[in-house]
Amino acid sequence: MEYRNARYFNETIIDCEINHPQYGWIPFTADPKDTGAQFNVATLYTRMANDPATIPWDGVTLPQE
């Protein structure tokens, strides 16, 4: 799964955009416990968590839009 703009929302959840095969770039929230997606979210989460480009959580929970 291709992703961009990965940023921790809090200590355990990462917000990003994924490249959906039908809709193009869409917002996505990766929770490693998520089992409802059509792909393995835990694998994507691990990739983003290990990516030095993923912006760390700054200690402030961002408001959901």
LOVOMAR-995179 format. One record per residue (C-alpha): x, y, z. Coordinates in steps of 0.1 Angstrom, whole numbers, plus 5000, padded with zeros to 4 digits. Each point is the difference from the previous one (the first is absolute). Layout:
> X, Y, Z
...
END
This chain:
> 5000, 5000, 5000
> 5014, 5034, 4990
> 4997, 5027, 5026
> 5011, 5036, 5006
> 4999, 5027, 5027
> 5001, 4976, 5029
> 4997, 5016, 5034
> 4992, 4986, 5034
> 4966, 5012, 5012
> 5007, 4988, 5035
> 5024, 4974, 5015
> 4985, 4971, 4981
> 4981, 5012, 4969
> 5015, 5014, 4968
> 4981, 5022, 4976
> 5011, 5000, 4964
> 4988, 4999, 4964
> 4999, 4967, 4981
> 4999, 4996, 4962
> 4967, 4982, 4995
> 4998, 4981, 4967
> 4966, 5015, 4991
> 4999, 5034, 5018
> 5036, 5010, 5000
> 5015, 5017, 5030
> 4976, 4999, 5030
> 5004, 5007, 5037
> 5005, 4970, 5022
> 5005, 4994, 5037
> 5021, 4969, 5008
> 4993, 4983, 5032
> 5020, 4968, 5004
> 4969, 4983, 5015
> 4979, 5007, 4970
> 4987, 4968, 4983
> 4972, 5016, 4979
> 5020, 5012, 4970
> 5005, 4982, 4967
> 5037, 4998, 5007
> 5023, 4992, 5030
> 5000, 5033, 5019
> 5025, 4986, 5026
> 5026, 4995, 4972
> 4995, 5035, 4987
> 5001, 5014, 5035
> 5033, 4982, 5006
> 5015, 5014, 4968
> 4990, 5035, 5010
> 5011, 4996, 5036
> 5035, 4989, 4988
> 5002, 5028, 4973
> 5022, 5029, 5013
> 4978, 5024, 4979
> 4970, 4993, 5021
> 4994, 5030, 5022
> 5000, 4992, 5037
> 4972, 5009, 5024
> 5006, 5033, 5016
> 4980, 4993, 5032
> 4970, 5019, 4988
> 4970, 4981, 4987
> 4989, 5017, 4967
> 4963, 5007, 4996
> 4982, 4976, 4976
> 4984, 5018, 4970
END
